[in-house]
Amino acid sequence: MVPEFADAAFKLGKGEYTKTPVHTQFGWHVIKVDDRRTAAPPSFEESKQELTEEVARDIVNAKVKALRDSAKIETFALDGSPLPAKP
């Protein structure tokens, strides 16, 4: 859940609804809580694929950032003359 929606939803009790619409990046919402229940957290096996992808993505992003930070970038105008370096 996006924070705006979650904040509004978890302030409500069973059977209550938001008196004013809640705005999120997805639009406007009127939230009504019919019931509450706790969900068991997923097992490691259920989460393994997602966790593996997240760690791999973090490693790739870190490597790309390191390569960009150490790269020497030169830009040229259409006539081939060098452009001043950006700060």
Biopython code that builds the backbone (N, CA, C, O; Angstrom):
import numpy as np
from Bio.PDB.StructureBuilder import StructureBuilder

atoms = [
    (1, "MET", "N", (0.845, -1.192, 0.000)),
    (1, "MET", "CA", (0.000, 0.000, 0.000)),
    (1, "MET", "C", (0.880, 1.241, 0.000)),
    (1, "MET", "O", (1.943, 1.267, 0.621)),
    (2, "VAL", "N", (0.426, 2.258, -0.700)),
    (2, "VAL", "CA", (1.147, 3.525, -0.658)),
    (2, "VAL", "C", (0.899, 4.161, 0.709)),
    (2, "VAL", "O", (-0.151, 3.933, 1.309)),
    (3, "PRO", "N", (1.854, 4.962, 1.216)),
    (3, "PRO", "CA", (1.753, 5.498, 2.578)),
    (3, "PRO", "C", (0.465, 6.262, 2.875)),
    (3, "PRO", "O", (-0.112, 6.095, 3.949)),
    (4, "GLU", "N", (0.006, 7.092, 1.946)),
    (4, "GLU", "CA", (-1.201, 7.887, 2.205)),
    (4, "GLU", "C", (-2.408, 6.976, 2.446)),
    (4, "GLU", "O", (-3.217, 7.228, 3.338)),
    (5, "PHE", "N", (-2.516, 5.927, 1.649)),
    (5, "PHE", "CA", (-3.629, 4.986, 1.765)),
    (5, "PHE", "C", (-3.516, 4.198, 3.066)),
    (5, "PHE", "O", (-4.496, 4.054, 3.797)),
    (6, "ALA", "N", (-2.322, 3.691, 3.351)),
    (6, "ALA", "CA", (-2.109, 2.888, 4.558)),
    (6, "ALA", "C", (-2.381, 3.707, 5.812)),
    (6, "ALA", "O", (-3.046, 3.228, 6.730)),
    (7, "ASP", "N", (-1.873, 4.942, 5.861)),
    (7, "ASP", "CA", (-2.092, 5.794, 7.034)),
    (7, "ASP", "C", (-3.573, 5.976, 7.306)),
    (7, "ASP", "O", (-4.019, 5.855, 8.447)),
    (8, "ALA", "N", (-4.331, 6.264, 6.268)),
    (8, "ALA", "CA", (-5.768, 6.480, 6.433)),
    (8, "ALA", "C", (-6.472, 5.182, 6.814)),
    (8, "ALA", "O", (-7.328, 5.183, 7.698)),
    (9, "ALA", "N", (-6.127, 4.089, 6.166)),
    (9, "ALA", "CA", (-6.811, 2.819, 6.405)),
    (9, "ALA", "C", (-6.575, 2.300, 7.819)),
    (9, "ALA", "O", (-7.504, 1.808, 8.460)),
    (10, "PHE", "N", (-5.351, 2.404, 8.307)),
    (10, "PHE", "CA", (-5.047, 1.839, 9.621)),
    (10, "PHE", "C", (-5.525, 2.717, 10.777)),
    (10, "PHE", "O", (-5.504, 2.276, 11.926)),
    (11, "LYS", "N", (-5.951, 3.938, 10.500)),
    (11, "LYS", "CA", (-6.539, 4.787, 11.545)),
    (11, "LYS", "C", (-8.016, 4.451, 11.767)),
    (11, "LYS", "O", (-8.604, 4.841, 12.776)),
    (12, "LEU", "N", (-8.603, 3.731, 10.822)),
    (12, "LEU", "CA", (-10.028, 3.415, 10.892)),
    (12, "LEU", "C", (-10.269, 2.145, 11.701)),
    (12, "LEU", "O", (-9.444, 1.231, 11.719)),
    (13, "GLY", "N", (-11.419, 2.112, 12.367)),
    (13, "GLY", "CA", (-11.837, 0.903, 13.060)),
    (13, "GLY", "C", (-12.756, 0.093, 12.164)),
    (13, "GLY", "O", (-13.146, 0.542, 11.086)),
    (14, "LYS", "N", (-13.096, -1.099, 12.618)),
    (14, "LYS", "CA", (-13.969, -1.989, 11.862)),
    (14, "LYS", "C", (-15.306, -1.293, 11.616)),
    (14, "LYS", "O", (-15.931, -0.791, 12.551)),
    (15, "GLY", "N", (-15.744, -1.264, 10.353)),
    (15, "GLY", "CA", (-17.009, -0.653, 9.983)),
    (15, "GLY", "C", (-16.933, 0.837, 9.704)),
    (15, "GLY", "O", (-17.927, 1.426, 9.280)),
    (16, "GLU", "N", (-15.779, 1.471, 9.928)),
    (16, "GLU", "CA", (-15.625, 2.916, 9.690)),
    (16, "GLU", "C", (-15.162, 3.174, 8.262)),
    (16, "GLU", "O", (-14.635, 2.289, 7.588)),
    (17, "TYR", "N", (-15.374, 4.414, 7.818)),
    (17, "TYR", "CA", (-14.901, 4.833, 6.501)),
    (17, "TYR", "C", (-14.312, 6.237, 6.604)),
    (17, "TYR", "O", (-14.579, 6.959, 7.564)),
    (18, "THR", "N", (-13.515, 6.616, 5.617)),
    (18, "THR", "CA", (-12.902, 7.941, 5.620)),
    (18, "THR", "C", (-13.976, 8.984, 5.339)),
    (18, "THR", "O", (-14.776, 8.834, 4.416)),
    (19, "LYS", "N", (-13.984, 10.038, 6.145)),
    (19, "LYS", "CA", (-14.988, 11.095, 5.990)),
    (19, "LYS", "C", (-14.667, 11.992, 4.800)),
    (19, "LYS", "O", (-15.569, 12.581, 4.203)),
    (20, "THR", "N", (-13.380, 12.100, 4.451)),
    (20, "THR", "CA", (-12.966, 12.855, 3.272)),
    (20, "THR", "C", (-12.143, 11.910, 2.391)),
    (20, "THR", "O", (-11.471, 11.018, 2.908)),
    (21, "PRO", "N", (-12.186, 12.093, 1.079)),
    (21, "PRO", "CA", (-11.408, 11.223, 0.177)),
    (21, "PRO", "C", (-9.906, 11.335, 0.452)),
    (21, "PRO", "O", (-9.407, 12.386, 0.855)),
    (22, "VAL", "N", (-9.213, 10.245, 0.229)),
    (22, "VAL", "CA", (-7.758, 10.172, 0.418)),
    (22, "VAL", "C", (-7.108, 10.236, -0.960)),
    (22, "VAL", "O", (-7.456, 9.467, -1.856)),
    (23, "HIS", "N", (-6.155, 11.167, -1.126)),
    (23, "HIS", "CA", (-5.478, 11.318, -2.417)),
    (23, "HIS", "C", (-4.159, 10.561, -2.399)),
    (23, "HIS", "O", (-3.346, 10.729, -1.490)),
    (24, "THR", "N", (-3.955, 9.720, -3.418)),
    (24, "THR", "CA", (-2.688, 9.012, -3.608)),
    (24, "THR", "C", (-2.238, 9.208, -5.047)),
    (24, "THR", "O", (-2.912, 9.886, -5.824)),
    (25, "GLN", "N", (-1.117, 8.628, -5.402)),
    (25, "GLN", "CA", (-0.612, 8.722, -6.777)),
    (25, "GLN", "C", (-1.553, 8.018, -7.758)),
    (25, "GLN", "O", (-1.447, 8.217, -8.968)),
    (26, "PHE", "N", (-2.469, 7.198, -7.245)),
    (26, "PHE", "CA", (-3.399, 6.466, -8.094)),
    (26, "PHE", "C", (-4.758, 7.141, -8.214)),
    (26, "PHE", "O", (-5.629, 6.655, -8.936)),
    (27, "GLY", "N", (-4.946, 8.258, -7.515)),
    (27, "GLY", "CA", (-6.216, 8.971, -7.581)),
    (27, "GLY", "C", (-6.796, 9.222, -6.204)),
    (27, "GLY", "O", (-6.074, 9.274, -5.209)),
    (28, "TRP", "N", (-8.115, 9.379, -6.160)),
    (28, "TRP", "CA", (-8.834, 9.674, -4.922)),
    (28, "TRP", "C", (-9.562, 8.413, -4.456)),
    (28, "TRP", "O", (-10.070, 7.647, -5.274)),
    (29, "HIS", "N", (-9.610, 8.200, -3.126)),
    (29, "HIS", "CA", (-10.189, 6.979, -2.580)),
    (29, "HIS", "C", (-11.050, 7.293, -1.357)),
    (29, "HIS", "O", (-10.701, 8.149, -0.544)),
    (30, "VAL", "N", (-12.169, 6.595, -1.238)),
    (30, "VAL", "CA", (-12.940, 6.546, -0.007)),
    (30, "VAL", "C", (-12.739, 5.130, 0.512)),
    (30, "VAL", "O", (-13.053, 4.157, -0.174)),
    (31, "ILE", "N", (-12.216, 5.022, 1.720)),
    (31, "ILE", "CA", (-11.827, 3.721, 2.258)),
    (31, "ILE", "C", (-12.808, 3.307, 3.346)),
    (31, "ILE", "O", (-13.128, 4.094, 4.237)),
    (32, "LYS", "N", (-13.276, 2.083, 3.270)),
    (32, "LYS", "CA", (-14.129, 1.521, 4.315)),
    (32, "LYS", "C", (-13.481, 0.228, 4.797)),
    (32, "LYS", "O", (-13.095, -0.623, 3.996)),
    (33, "VAL", "N", (-13.367, 0.092, 6.120)),
    (33, "VAL", "CA", (-12.791, -1.116, 6.705)),
    (33, "VAL", "C", (-13.934, -2.054, 7.073)),
    (33, "VAL", "O", (-14.717, -1.763, 7.978)),
    (34, "ASP", "N", (-14.026, -3.170, 6.375)),
    (34, "ASP", "CA", (-15.057, -4.166, 6.682)),
    (34, "ASP", "C", (-14.613, -5.072, 7.824)),
    (34, "ASP", "O", (-15.412, -5.427, 8.691)),
    (35, "ASP", "N", (-13.345, -5.440, 7.821)),
    (35, "ASP", "CA", (-12.840, -6.343, 8.842)),
    (35, "ASP", "C", (-11.324, -6.232, 8.882)),
    (35, "ASP", "O", (-10.708, -5.679, 7.971)),
    (36, "ARG", "N", (-10.735, -6.753, 9.927)),
    (36, "ARG", "CA", (-9.276, -6.786, 10.060)),
    (36, "ARG", "C", (-8.841, -8.215, 10.334)),
    (36, "ARG", "O", (-9.516, -8.964, 11.040)),
    (37, "ARG", "N", (-7.702, -8.577, 9.764)),
    (37, "ARG", "CA", (-7.108, -9.875, 10.051)),
    (37, "ARG", "C", (-5.609, -9.754, 9.860)),
    (37, "ARG", "O", (-5.136, -8.932, 9.075)),
    (38, "THR", "N", (-4.887, -10.553, 10.562)),
    (38, "THR", "CA", (-3.436, -10.548, 10.410)),
    (38, "THR", "C", (-3.056, -11.664, 9.449)),
    (38, "THR", "O", (-3.581, -12.776, 9.516)),
    (39, "ALA", "N", (-2.159, -11.348, 8.581)),
    (39, "ALA", "CA", (-1.681, -12.332, 7.613)),
    (39, "ALA", "C", (-0.350, -12.884, 8.102)),
    (39, "ALA", "O", (0.495, -12.149, 8.614)),
    (40, "ALA", "N", (-0.181, -14.158, 7.939)),
    (40, "ALA", "CA", (1.092, -14.778, 8.308)),
    (40, "ALA", "C", (2.152, -14.329, 7.317)),
    (40, "ALA", "O", (1.883, -14.248, 6.119)),
    (41, "PRO", "N", (3.359, -14.034, 7.805)),
    (41, "PRO", "CA", (4.412, -13.644, 6.870)),
    (41, "PRO", "C", (4.765, -14.806, 5.947)),
    (41, "PRO", "O", (4.662, -15.965, 6.348)),
    (42, "PRO", "N", (5.178, -14.511, 4.720)),
    (42, "PRO", "CA", (5.516, -15.596, 3.798)),
    (42, "PRO", "C", (6.757, -16.353, 4.273)),
    (42, "PRO", "O", (7.622, -15.793, 4.946)),
    (43, "SER", "N", (6.826, -17.613, 3.916)),
    (43, "SER", "CA", (8.003, -18.412, 4.277)),
    (43, "SER", "C", (9.190, -17.976, 3.416)),
    (43, "SER", "O", (9.031, -17.263, 2.426)),
    (44, "PHE", "N", (10.375, -18.419, 3.816)),
    (44, "PHE", "CA", (11.565, -18.095, 3.028)),
    (44, "PHE", "C", (11.436, -18.657, 1.619)),
    (44, "PHE", "O", (11.779, -17.984, 0.648)),
    (45, "GLU", "N", (10.946, -19.878, 1.503)),
    (45, "GLU", "CA", (10.808, -20.505, 0.183)),
    (45, "GLU", "C", (9.860, -19.709, -0.710)),
    (45, "GLU", "O", (10.085, -19.607, -1.916)),
    (46, "GLU", "N", (8.797, -19.142, -0.125)),
    (46, "GLU", "CA", (7.857, -18.334, -0.901)),
    (46, "GLU", "C", (8.488, -17.013, -1.345)),
    (46, "GLU", "O", (8.115, -16.462, -2.380)),
    (47, "SER", "N", (9.433, -16.512, -0.570)),
    (47, "SER", "CA", (10.057, -15.213, -0.846)),
    (47, "SER", "C", (11.406, -15.321, -1.539)),
    (47, "SER", "O", (11.960, -14.313, -1.977)),
    (48, "LYS", "N", (11.936, -16.524, -1.642)),
    (48, "LYS", "CA", (13.307, -16.720, -2.136)),
    (48, "LYS", "C", (13.552, -16.083, -3.501)),
    (48, "LYS", "O", (14.548, -15.381, -3.678)),
    (49, "GLN", "N", (12.661, -16.312, -4.473)),
    (49, "GLN", "CA", (12.847, -15.774, -5.821)),
    (49, "GLN", "C", (12.877, -14.252, -5.796)),
    (49, "GLN", "O", (13.753, -13.639, -6.406)),
    (50, "GLU", "N", (11.930, -13.640, -5.099)),
    (50, "GLU", "CA", (11.874, -12.173, -5.019)),
    (50, "GLU", "C", (13.114, -11.602, -4.339)),
    (50, "GLU", "O", (13.661, -10.594, -4.786)),
    (51, "LEU", "N", (13.560, -12.247, -3.252)),
    (51, "LEU", "CA", (14.758, -11.781, -2.548)),
    (51, "LEU", "C", (16.000, -11.917, -3.419)),
    (51, "LEU", "O", (16.859, -11.036, -3.425)),
    (52, "THR", "N", (16.093, -13.020, -4.153)),
    (52, "THR", "CA", (17.232, -13.229, -5.055)),
    (52, "THR", "C", (17.290, -12.134, -6.118)),
    (52, "THR", "O", (18.358, -11.592, -6.402)),
    (53, "GLU", "N", (16.138, -11.813, -6.702)),
    (53, "GLU", "CA", (16.081, -10.766, -7.723)),
    (53, "GLU", "C", (16.436, -9.402, -7.142)),
    (53, "GLU", "O", (17.116, -8.609, -7.793)),
    (54, "GLU", "N", (15.982, -9.126, -5.926)),
    (54, "GLU", "CA", (16.276, -7.841, -5.292)),
    (54, "GLU", "C", (17.771, -7.691, -5.015)),
    (54, "GLU", "O", (18.343, -6.629, -5.261)),
    (55, "VAL", "N", (18.404, -8.745, -4.504)),
    (55, "VAL", "CA", (19.847, -8.695, -4.232)),
    (55, "VAL", "C", (20.621, -8.542, -5.540)),
    (55, "VAL", "O", (21.567, -7.757, -5.606)),
    (56, "ALA", "N", (20.234, -9.273, -6.570)),
    (56, "ALA", "CA", (20.909, -9.162, -7.871)),
    (56, "ALA", "C", (20.769, -7.752, -8.429)),
    (56, "ALA", "O", (21.733, -7.198, -8.957)),
    (57, "ARG", "N", (19.577, -7.165, -8.316)),
    (57, "ARG", "CA", (19.339, -5.805, -8.803)),
    (57, "ARG", "C", (20.216, -4.803, -8.039)),
    (57, "ARG", "O", (20.783, -3.889, -8.637)),
    (58, "ASP", "N", (20.324, -4.978, -6.719)),
    (58, "ASP", "CA", (21.168, -4.088, -5.920)),
    (58, "ASP", "C", (22.639, -4.182, -6.333)),
    (58, "ASP", "O", (23.333, -3.167, -6.399)),
    (59, "ILE", "N", (23.110, -5.393, -6.609)),
    (59, "ILE", "CA", (24.503, -5.595, -7.026)),
    (59, "ILE", "C", (24.756, -4.929, -8.375)),
    (59, "ILE", "O", (25.765, -4.247, -8.554)),
    (60, "VAL", "N", (23.846, -5.125, -9.316)),
    (60, "VAL", "CA", (24.002, -4.522, -10.645)),
    (60, "VAL", "C", (23.968, -2.996, -10.535)),
    (60, "VAL", "O", (24.795, -2.319, -11.145)),
    (61, "ASN", "N", (23.028, -2.447, -9.769)),
    (61, "ASN", "CA", (22.942, -0.989, -9.613)),
    (61, "ASN", "C", (24.205, -0.418, -8.988)),
    (61, "ASN", "O", (24.667, 0.645, -9.401)),
    (62, "ALA", "N", (24.772, -1.102, -8.002)),
    (62, "ALA", "CA", (26.002, -0.638, -7.367)),
    (62, "ALA", "C", (27.161, -0.650, -8.365)),
    (62, "ALA", "O", (27.971, 0.277, -8.388)),
    (63, "LYS", "N", (27.240, -1.696, -9.184)),
    (63, "LYS", "CA", (28.308, -1.792, -10.184)),
    (63, "LYS", "C", (28.171, -0.692, -11.236)),
    (63, "LYS", "O", (29.161, -0.060, -11.605)),
    (64, "VAL", "N", (26.949, -0.463, -11.719)),
    (64, "VAL", "CA", (26.715, 0.594, -12.714)),
    (64, "VAL", "C", (27.090, 1.954, -12.129)),
    (64, "VAL", "O", (27.713, 2.768, -12.811)),
    (65, "LYS", "N", (26.716, 2.210, -10.868)),
    (65, "LYS", "CA", (27.060, 3.488, -10.228)),
    (65, "LYS", "C", (28.573, 3.653, -10.121)),
    (65, "LYS", "O", (29.104, 4.727, -10.403)),
    (66, "ALA", "N", (29.268, 2.592, -9.715)),
    (66, "ALA", "CA", (30.731, 2.654, -9.609)),
    (66, "ALA", "C", (31.367, 2.926, -10.964)),
    (66, "ALA", "O", (32.303, 3.719, -11.060)),
    (67, "LEU", "N", (30.871, 2.280, -12.007)),
    (67, "LEU", "CA", (31.416, 2.504, -13.348)),
    (67, "LEU", "C", (31.153, 3.927, -13.822)),
    (67, "LEU", "O", (32.032, 4.556, -14.410)),
    (68, "ARG", "N", (29.948, 4.441, -13.571)),
    (68, "ARG", "CA", (29.627, 5.815, -13.972)),
    (68, "ARG", "C", (30.484, 6.828, -13.215)),
    (68, "ARG", "O", (30.959, 7.808, -13.790)),
    (69, "ASP", "N", (30.674, 6.577, -11.917)),
    (69, "ASP", "CA", (31.468, 7.511, -11.106)),
    (69, "ASP", "C", (32.927, 7.565, -11.545)),
    (69, "ASP", "O", (33.577, 8.603, -11.419)),
    (70, "SER", "N", (33.444, 6.446, -12.061)),
    (70, "SER", "CA", (34.853, 6.413, -12.455)),
    (70, "SER", "C", (35.060, 6.689, -13.941)),
    (70, "SER", "O", (36.201, 6.747, -14.399)),
    (71, "ALA", "N", (33.988, 6.860, -14.696)),
    (71, "ALA", "CA", (34.105, 7.048, -16.143)),
    (71, "ALA", "C", (34.512, 8.480, -16.489)),
    (71, "ALA", "O", (34.113, 9.435, -15.823)),
    (72, "LYS", "N", (35.303, 8.603, -17.533)),
    (72, "LYS", "CA", (35.654, 9.917, -18.074)),
    (72, "LYS", "C", (34.742, 10.128, -19.281)),
    (72, "LYS", "O", (34.812, 9.398, -20.269)),
    (73, "ILE", "N", (33.892, 11.136, -19.177)),
    (73, "ILE", "CA", (32.915, 11.383, -20.230)),
    (73, "ILE", "C", (33.278, 12.670, -20.957)),
    (73, "ILE", "O", (33.462, 13.715, -20.333)),
    (74, "GLU", "N", (33.377, 12.587, -22.269)),
    (74, "GLU", "CA", (33.661, 13.753, -23.088)),
    (74, "GLU", "C", (32.482, 13.959, -24.031)),
    (74, "GLU", "O", (31.965, 12.999, -24.602)),
    (75, "THR", "N", (32.060, 15.200, -24.194)),
    (75, "THR", "CA", (30.970, 15.497, -25.116)),
    (75, "THR", "C", (31.491, 16.403, -26.228)),
    (75, "THR", "O", (32.388, 17.222, -26.028)),
    (76, "PHE", "N", (30.893, 16.224, -27.409)),
    (76, "PHE", "CA", (31.339, 16.970, -28.566)),
    (76, "PHE", "C", (30.151, 17.607, -29.267)),
    (76, "PHE", "O", (29.045, 17.068, -29.244)),
    (77, "ALA", "N", (30.383, 18.749, -29.886)),
    (77, "ALA", "CA", (29.374, 19.418, -30.685)),
    (77, "ALA", "C", (29.239, 18.684, -32.012)),
    (77, "ALA", "O", (30.036, 17.798, -32.321)),
    (78, "LEU", "N", (28.239, 19.052, -32.789)),
    (78, "LEU", "CA", (28.015, 18.398, -34.066)),
    (78, "LEU", "C", (29.202, 18.577, -35.014)),
    (78, "LEU", "O", (29.424, 17.731, -35.881)),
    (79, "ASP", "N", (29.960, 19.648, -34.868)),
    (79, "ASP", "CA", (31.116, 19.875, -35.744)),
    (79, "ASP", "C", (32.373, 19.143, -35.249)),
    (79, "ASP", "O", (33.436, 19.256, -35.858)),
    (80, "GLY", "N", (32.251, 18.397, -34.149)),
    (80, "GLY", "CA", (33.377, 17.647, -33.628)),
    (80, "GLY", "C", (34.209, 18.384, -32.596)),
    (80, "GLY", "O", (35.134, 17.808, -32.024)),
    (81, "SER", "N", (33.894, 19.658, -32.348)),
    (81, "SER", "CA", (34.664, 20.388, -31.354)),
    (81, "SER", "C", (34.207, 19.988, -29.951)),
    (81, "SER", "O", (33.020, 19.749, -29.731)),
    (82, "PRO", "N", (35.152, 19.915, -28.993)),
    (82, "PRO", "CA", (34.794, 19.500, -27.644)),
    (82, "PRO", "C", (33.919, 20.544, -26.945)),
    (82, "PRO", "O", (34.120, 21.749, -27.098)),
    (83, "LEU", "N", (32.947, 20.055, -26.178)),
    (83, "LEU", "CA", (32.103, 20.923, -25.371)),
    (83, "LEU", "C", (32.688, 20.985, -23.970)),
    (83, "LEU", "O", (33.351, 20.042, -23.539)),
    (84, "PRO", "N", (32.452, 22.097, -23.238)),
    (84, "PRO", "CA", (32.991, 22.172, -21.869)),
    (84, "PRO", "C", (32.377, 21.077, -20.998)),
    (84, "PRO", "O", (31.222, 20.694, -21.184)),
    (85, "ALA", "N", (33.161, 20.586, -20.051)),
    (85, "ALA", "CA", (32.702, 19.533, -19.140)),
    (85, "ALA", "C", (31.624, 20.077, -18.213)),
    (85, "ALA", "O", (31.674, 21.230, -17.783)),
    (86, "LYS", "N", (30.658, 19.233, -17.918)),
    (86, "LYS", "CA", (29.606, 19.616, -16.975)),
    (86, "LYS", "C", (30.119, 19.382, -15.563)),
    (86, "LYS", "O", (30.837, 18.416, -15.304)),
    (87, "PRO", "N", (29.744, 20.277, -14.649)),
    (87, "PRO", "CA", (30.253, 20.109, -13.264)),
    (87, "PRO", "C", (29.682, 18.899, -12.579)),
    (87, "PRO", "O", (30.013, 18.630, -11.425)),
]
sb = StructureBuilder()
sb.init_structure("model")
sb.init_model(0)
sb.init_chain("A")
sb.init_seg("    ")
for serial, (resi, resn, name, xyz) in enumerate(atoms, 1):
    if name == "N":
        sb.init_residue(resn, " ", resi, " ")
    sb.init_atom(name, np.array(xyz, "f"), 0.0, 1.0, " ", f" {name:<3s}", serial, name[0])
structure = sb.get_structure()
